[in-house]
């Protein structure tokens, strides 16, 4: 075998691989943190820009969609600029966009700034994952993926807590301003410590990009996200605008995948999906990402709108997830070399499903423990599921496939996270309407329970005002409670649906190849050197 081919397979960073990977860990943490840190501050941002709650969700989804668009171009930019140079440039763009978010004066400006932030951060996660995977031999990837898993699981959980504390004690603009020193430090560390394998350096000559495929991808993802974000407000396919945009999204999606399959120099190499292990692992991770980001978006809203929690307390309620995730990742890191990783992943998914179902059985009289316990179980499940799955899904791939594979995987995970967040809002709205339809039938004079409650409230209010006003106040109070109960049911049904989705994907683990069966498949025999 040629020296170049051997180098491509056997490259290892000089010195301590953890030191070389340090800037990528910082960058990944910063990127993932910003996907949720603004969640609890949305009501404050909406107030600043005189926007509705639905409109403020664009601050979240524009970031996810823009980063998703950028991910497939990571390999091309890495070849054009060199992976380290592109990585540093991405960090600087991300940091500058964070500053623009903080000084935004309108809804349009902050949405555009968040989109620029997503474009800058789109390459951070796949490069970080690729560096951590290729810097360690296969038998040690469990520990490196434990660190990566801690980043992608703990960061979005810490985000609402940190964002809530900053919003309550300072101002929501500091949610973005804290990225400035971290971003500049990370860029410096990347310049000093990050190393490049031969296949990740700047390519000589012309480096082409699939322009048509990239254009189809942009149209597909943007139109899809607009459909998901605006569909519920515009009554979905009863709206001509939504119907036309949905058609554009479907056609552009078909054209994108067709271009990737027929173009020899495609934007993405979809052939990695021929590997059943990679395909199954990616599907499972996509569902987990959708459940994680949707639940992180829904729970603070539920606690603030229905339970009266402050921004900080609603964010703090998710902290047990971080504790559970940290514990499970430490345990999982020690067990990955001793136990079938598929079993660990199945246990993790079971915990996630159980915790989501538990959250789907709450009420408005819950204690703090009723939120803390299922969140703790959720964190344990995420730790046990993510670490094995990230490593298992790419165990049959070669090192030079890592950048493309991690880019594809993170693109799909990003979009599923955005879809999960958008669809969750629609589910809550629709289920609330359904339960309101059933509950309003009970507000009748023919219902003796309603009569007793109504008369008691009229009697109470009559001590404060006249009888006509007292009756109106009683009706208003009972109707308001009914709306709260209907909204509660909307949240609960949505949590249950995500629990069912988690349980359904557990059998897919059987498709993934057992790690012990891959015995150095891609190592070069000594006699060939």
N, C-alpha and C positions, 0 to 999 in steps of 0.2 A: 504494500500500500504506500502511496506517495506521502511525503513529509507533510504536505499541505493538508491532506485528508486526515492524517494522524493528529496534526495540530488542532484541526477543527473539532475532533472528537475528544482529545485528551487535554485541551487547554485548561490550565488552572491559574488563578491569580497568584502573583508573587506575594510572599509574606502571609499575614493572617487574613483569611478570606472574610472574616467578620468586619475587619477594619475597612476593607475595600467596599463592602456592602453597606457600611454605615450611612452614607448620604442617601442611598436609595431607600433605606428604611425610614429616614426622616421625611423624605419627599412623599413616600406612599402614605405615611401617617397624616401629613398635612393635607394631602389631596382628599383622602377618605373622610377626614374630620370635617372638611368644608362641605361635604355632601349632606350633613345633618346639623351642623352647628347653628344654622340659621332657622331651624324648624320652630323652636320655641319663641323666636323673635319675630316671626311672621306677623302676628297681630300688631306689634309696634311698628313694623315697616309699613304695613297696610295703612295704619293711622297716619304715618308721616307723609305718605304719598296719596292719601285720600283714595285708597283702592279697596275693593272688596276682598274677602278672604279667598275666593276662588281665583281672583286676579293675582293675589300675592303668591299663589302656588307656582306661578311662572318663575319666581326667583329660585325655586328649587329645581324645577324640571328643565329650565334653560341651561343650567349648569350640567346636568346629567346628559342631556341630548348633545350639547356641544362637545363634551369630552368623549361621548360615544362616537361622534363623527370623526374625531381626530385619531382615535385608536387605530383604525386600519391603516392610516398613513404613517404610523410609527416606524415601520420597517424601511419605508422609502426615505423618510427624513434621516433615519440613522445611517443609511448608505450615502445620502447626499452630503450630510454634514459631519458624519462620524457620531457614534452613539453617545459618547460623552459630551460632545459639543451640543448636540440636540437636547440632551438631558438638561444641561445647564441653561440653555436658551428657554426651555419649557418652564423651568423654575422661575426665571426672571420675568417671563410673560405672566405667569400665575401671580407672582408677587405684585407686579404693576397693576394687574386687573383687580387685585384685592384692594389696592389703594383707591382705584376708581369706584369700586363698590361703596367704600366708606364715604366718599365725597359726593355720591349721587344725589341729585336734586329732584328727580322724577322717576316714575315707575319705568319708563322707557329706558332711561339711562342705566338704572341698576340691572335691568334684565339684560341689556347689551353688555354691561360690564361682567355680569355673571357668565354670559356666554363666552366672552373673551377669557375669563378665568378657566372655564371648562376646556377651551381650545388649548390653553397653555398647560393645563394639568392632564390632558388626555393621554400623553405619553408616559407620565410618571409611573403609573401602576404597572403596565405591562413590562416596562424596562426594569422596574424594581423586581418583579417576579422572575423575569428572565435572568437577571444578574444573580439572584439568590439561588436559582435552580442550577445554573451552569458553573457557579463558583464552588459547589460542593459535589463530591462523588455521590452516586445514587444511594449508597448505604447511609449517608449522613444528611440526606435531604429532609428527613423527617424533622430534624431539629431546626433547620433553616426555614421550613414551612411552618413550624410552630411559631417562629417569630413573625413571619409574614401573616399567618392566620391571626395572630394577636393584633396586628396592625389593622387588618381589614374588618375584624369583628369588634375589637375594643374601641377603635377610633370613632365609628358612627354611634357608639353607645355613650362615649364620653362627650360627644358633640353637644347634645341637648343640655347636659348638665352644665358644661362650661358656658354655652350660649345663654342659658337662663341666668346664671350667676352674673355674667357680664351685663346682660340687658337690665337686670334688676338693680345692679349696683352702679353701673356707669351709663352706657348708651349702646344701642345696637350697632353703631358704627365700629365699635371696638371689636366686634365679632370678626371683622375683616382686617382691622389694623394690626391685630396680633400676628398676622401672617408675614408682615414686613420684616421683622428681625429674624424670624425663623427661616423665611425664604432666602434671605441674603446669606445667612450662616450655612444653609444647606448647599447653596450654589458654590460657596467657597470650599466646603468639604468635598463636593463632587470634583472640583478642579484639582484638589490636592491628592485625593485618595482613590478616586474611581479609576479602574483599569479597563482596558478594552481588549477583547480577544481578536484575533486576526480577522474573523468574519464580521466583526462589528465596527471596524474602522472605516474611515471615509473611503468610498470606492472611487478609483480613478476612472476617467472617461465619463461618458454620458450616463446618467442614472435616470431612467424613464419612470413615469408614473402612469397608471391607468386612469386617464382623465375622465373618460366616460363612466367608468365604474365609480369613481369618486363622486362625480356629479349625481349619478343615480342614487348613491348612498345618502348624500345630503338631502335630496328631495324626498326620499323615502322616510328618513328618520324625522325630519322636521314636520312633514305633513302628517305622519302618524302621531306625533306628539301633540300637534294642534287638535287633531281629531279627539284624542283622549282627554285633553285638558278642556276643550270647549264643547265636547259632545253632550255632556250632561246638561249644561246651561241652555244649549240650543235644541234640546229634545232629540238628540242623536239623528237618526236617519229620516226624521220628519223635516229636517232642515236641508235645503238644497245645497248650502255651503258645505255641510258635513258630508253629504253624499258625494259631491264632486271631489272634495279633498280626499275622501276615503278611496275613491277610484284612482286618483293620482298616486296615492300611497301604495296601493296594491300593484299598479302597473310598474311604478318605479322599483318596487321590491323585486318583481319578476325580472325586470331588465337588469338589475344589479347582479342577481345571482346568475343570470344567463351570461352576462359579460365576464363574470369571474370564472365560469366553467369553460368558456370558449376562447378567452384571451390568454395567449401564452405568457404575457407579462401582466398578469392580473394584479389588482390591488392586494388581494388576499389569496393565499393558497388554501383552498377549501378541501384539498385532498387529505388533510389531517383528519377530517371527519370520517374517512374510511376506517380509521382506527376506532373500533367499538368502545374501547376503554376511554379514549379521549372524548368521544361523542357523549357517552353516558355520563361521565364525570362532569362535562360542561352543562348538560341539561339539569342535573341535580343542583349544581352550584347556581344556576340561573334562578331556579325556583327558590332556593335559600335566600338569594340576594333580594328577590322580590318580596318575600315574607319579612326579611329583616328591615328593609327600608320602609316598607308600608307600615309595619308595626311601630317603628320609631317615629313615623310621621303621625300616626293615628292616636297613639297613647297620650302624648302631651296635649293634643287637641281635646280628647275626651276629658282629661283631668282639668283642663282650664275652662272648657265650656260648660261641662255638666257638674263638676265637683268643686269648682271655684278655686283651684290651685293657682298659685302664682307661676310665672315663667320659670323661676329657679326650682320651685318644688316639683313642678311637672317634669322638668329635666332630671331632677334628682331621683325621681321615682324609677328611672331607667337604670340608675347606677348599679343595682343588684345584678343586672345583666353583665356589666363589666367585671364584677367580682366573680361571678360564676364562670365567665369566659376565661379569666386569668387562671382560676383554679384548674379548670378542665384542660387548658392548654399545657400547663405544667405536667399534669398527670398524663395527658396524651403524648407529650413529647417523650416521656419516659417509657411509654408502652408501645410506641410505634414499631420498635425493633423486636418486640417480644410477642405481640398479638397481631392477628390478622387485621389489617387496617380497615378492611371492609366491615368487620364487626364493630369497630369503633365508630365508623361513619353511621352504621345502622342505629347504634345506640344514641348517637347525637341527634339524628333526625327524629327519632322517637321522642326524645326530650323536647325538641322544638315543637313537634306536633302536640304533645301533651300540654306544654305551656300555653300555646296558642288557644287550645280548646278551653283551658282553665280561664284565660282572659275573656273567652266568649261566654262565661257564666257569671259575670259580675253584676252588681246592681248599684244603686245610688246611695246605699247605706254601708258601703264597704269600709273596712279599716285599712290602714297603710299596709298591713301584712298581706292583705288580699292582692295587692299590687306587687309587693316585694317578692313573694314566694314564686309566683309564675315567672317573673322576670329573671330571678336567679336560675330557675330551671332552664329558661330560654338561653341564658348565657352559657350554662353547662353544655347544652345541646349544640350551640353554635361552635364552641371550642372543639368538641369531639367530632363534629361533622366536617368542619372546614379544613383542619390540618391534614387528615388523611386524604380527603378528596382532592385538594390542590396537588398533592404529591402523586397520588394514584392516577389522576387523569392524564398526566404527561409522562408516566414511567416508561412507556413503550416508545417514546419519541426520542429523536436524536437531539444533540445540543444545538445544532444549527437550525433546528425547527422551533426552538423555544420562543424566540422573539415573535415569529408569526403566530404560533399557537397561543401564546399568552395574550397577544393582541386580539385574536379572534375571541378568546374566552372572555376577556375583559370587556370587549365590545358588547357581546351578548349579555353579560352580567349587568353592565351599565344600563343597557336598554330595558332589560327585565326589571331592574330596580326602578327606573323611571315609569315604566308601564304599571308596575305594582303599586307605586305611589299614586298615580293618576286614577287607576281603576279602583283603588281603595276608597277614594273620595266619592266616586260614582256609586259604589256599593253602599256606602253609608247613606247617601242621599236616597237611593232607590228603596233600600230596605226600610228606611225611616218612613217613607211615603206609604209603603205597604202596611206597616204596623199602625201608622196613623189612621189608615182607612178602616182597619179592624177595631182599633181602640175607640174611635169616635162614636161607634154604634152604642157604646156603653154610656155615653153622656146623654141619657134620655130620661124623661120624667117617668117612664115605665119601669126604669131600673130602680128598685128600692134602695140599693146601696148608694146610688148616685143621689137619690132624694134625701137620704139621711145626711150624707156629707154636705150637700148643697145647703140644706136648711141650717146645719150647724155653723157653716161658714157665714151664712147670711146673718145669723144671730150674733156672731162675733163682730162682723163689720158694722152691724146696726148700732153698736155702742159708739161708733166713731162718726157715722154719717146717717143720711136718710135711707129709707128702705129701698128705694129704686136704685140708688148708687150702690148700696150694699149688695143687691142682687147682681148688678153688673160686675162688681169687684169679685164676687164669689165665682161667677161664670168665667171671668178672666183668669182667676187663680187656678181653677180646676182645668181649664183648657191649657194653660201654660204647663201644668204638671203632666198633662197627657202628651204634649209635644216633647217634653223632656224624656218621658218613658219611651216614646216612639223613636227618638234619636238614640237613646240608650240601646234599644233593640237593633238599630242600624249598625252601631259599632259592634255589638255582640255577634250578630250574624256574620259580619265581615271577618272578625277574628276566627270564627268557626270555619269559614270557607278556606282561609289560609292554613288552618290546622289540617283540614282534609287534603289540601294540595300537598302538604308535607308528608302525610301518611302514604299518599298514592305513589310518590316517587321512590319510596324505600325499596321496592323490589328491583329497581333499576341498578342497585348496587351489585346485584348478582351478575350483571353484564360486565362489570369492571374486572379486569384481570387481577388476580391475587399477586401482591408485591413479591412474594417469595418465589413465584413461578418465573419471574424475569431475572434470569441469572446472567447479568452482565451481557445482555444481548448485543450491545453495540461496542463492546470492548474489542480492541484490535489484538488478535493472537500474536504472540512473540515471534513466531516463525515468519509472519508477514512483514515485520518491521525491517 
